[in-house]
Amino acid sequence: MLLASCSVATRSTGGLPAALGRDSRDTLYYPPPGDWAKRRAADMGMDSAKLAAAVAFHMANESQYRRDLGEQVRINTVREPYPEILGPTKERTAANGIIIRRGYIVAEWGDTRQVDMTFSVSKSYLATTAGLAVDRGLIPDLSAPVRQLVDDGGFDGEHNSRITWHQLLNQTSEWEGVLWDKPDIADRRRGYDRKLNAPGTFWEYNDVRVNRTALALLRVWQRPLPQVLKEFVMDPIGASETWEWHGYRNSVVEIGSRRMASVSGGGHWGGGVWASTRDHARFGLLHERRGRWAGRQLLSERWIDMATTPTDLRPVYGYMWWLNTDRAQYSRAPSSSFFALGAGGNVIWIDPDHDLVAVIRWTDTSKIDEFMGMVVESIRVP
């Protein structure tokens, strides 16, 4: 089920822009709700034995993350300056995965319908709500200061007032402040006591700043982001009703006299997107098909290009999607690949070169590149 929010705003954002309408020329296979056709690997131009070896390799290399993810999160944060867990956690299932070629399932193993935490895979979902806002004109200019649209005190002052949407999305904002009782230094991974740099001049993966991005997008949409994602993406792609998107126990704000929960962009301190492997695969296929689903352009191709453009300061990162620029992220995957990555070895791998999407869960992260190489080697027909 979709996480219930404290209250729901009723402001309409209208339907899809005319440019994002239907197109009867779309003849590719898209799985209908509640079903997904399977095909023999050989019929999809893949070597069945090599693909089976890749699956066996994944199953033999499960993450060492504990099944009790609440305990795992505590272990992960115990040495941080602000380790308190604020969001929900849950038990995880065993390693599992799915491989999609040309839209069809060619391999599936483990429990792919179990809803699990996904940690920073959530960031790519968050970026998608930004893309939806851009496509609808709610954010007219990503290079503009956020404070032009968000006036809640979070972007005041000489430093924060210069931060743009572009910088929030590619993690170069250097936003400074406290959000949900977590100061930005709670996740300064490149030095807790380092001096701040000017916005746009320093890259740092920082969950406090990602959560500030989520709150800014909530202010723009004036409705809970899980509802935005459900209406404009998850329902149209036929996702199940089981996925959830959590915030923290203290991440509730009032917008237009209504109380709403602001979600988190990961499970660093609990919360984030929880979803099944199958639902992640639909989300991945939407992006592999450049925002198109069964004749409808749900996300503009312009947004897909923007989200997967390398950040100058960190060429393997785009707008909360990991990239494979110069094969620097995974040497055995094509350079055009891009990924949603989460702690514990949660991966949505999108390979446009081979019309392939793979989702693997609870993977030994040191083995991901080798797994990808085995999958690529199983492909006989481009």
C-alpha positions, 0 to 999 in steps of 0.5 A: 500500500501507499504510505498514508500522509497526514493530510492531502492537499487538493490543489490540481496540477492538471493533466499531462501537457499536450507534448506528453500525450498518447502516441499510437506508434508505440508498439513495444511490449509493456507489461500490463498491471498485475501481469508480466510476460516471460520469454525464453532467453534464447528467443530474446537473443541471450545465451540461456546457460550463461544467463543462468550462471549469472543468476547462480552467481548472484544467489551465491553472493548475497549481501552481509546486511542483517535481515533486521534492517533496523539493527543494520541501520544502527550499525551503519550510523553508530559512528556518526555525530547524529546517529538517531534513527527517525524513520521506520525500518523492517526485516528484509527478504533474501537475495532476489532479482529480475532481468528484463530484455525487450520488455519481457522477463527472461530471468527471475529468482527469489521473492520478487514481490516482497516489499523491502527497504531500498535505501538510496534507490529512493533518490532516483524516485525523488529525482523523478518527482522533480522531473514531473514538476519540470515537465509541468512548468512547476519548476520553470528553470533548474538554474534559478535559485530555489528561494524564488519558489520556496520561501520557508526560511531554508534558502535564506542568507548569503550562502543558501540563497544562491543554491539552485535546483540544479545544484540540489539535484546533482548534490553540489548545493553545499546547503547549510542548516538543520532539517528534522533535527539533523544538521547538514554536518550529520552527513558530511561524508567528506569531512564533518569539520570541513569548511563549506564551499560555494554552492556548485563548486563541491560535490558531496553525497549528503542525505540531509541535503537530499531530504531538503530537496524533498521538502522543497519539492513538497512545497512546489507540488503542495501535495505529498510526493507519494501521491505525485509519484502514484498518480503520474508514474506508478499507477500508469506503469501498472505498479502494484499497490504494495509500495510505500514511501516513508518520511520520519516521525518528525518530518511533518509540515503544514502547507495551505493549512494541511499537515503533510509528511515530507518523505526521505530520500533514502533509508540512512536514518530509516524511511525511504521508498519501500518496493518490490523488485517487480515494481522497481523493474517497471520503474526501470523500464520506464526510464529505459524506454525514455519516459514512455509507457504504452503510448504515453510519454509520462516523463519527457525525453528532455528530462531523461537526458537532463537526469543522466547528464554527467555532473562536471564535479562527479561525472558518474553522477547525474540528477540522483542517478548514478552513471557509467561515464567512461565505465568508471562506475562498473567496468563491465557494463556499457558506458551508457548504463545508468543506475539507481543504487542503494545500500545493501546491494540494491540496484536498478540497472538500466542498459539502453544499449541492450534494451535491458533492465535488471534489478538485483536485491541484497547483493555483495557490492564487490560482486556487482560488476562481475554480475553485470559482466556475466549478463552482458556476456550472455547477450548474443544479439544486440 
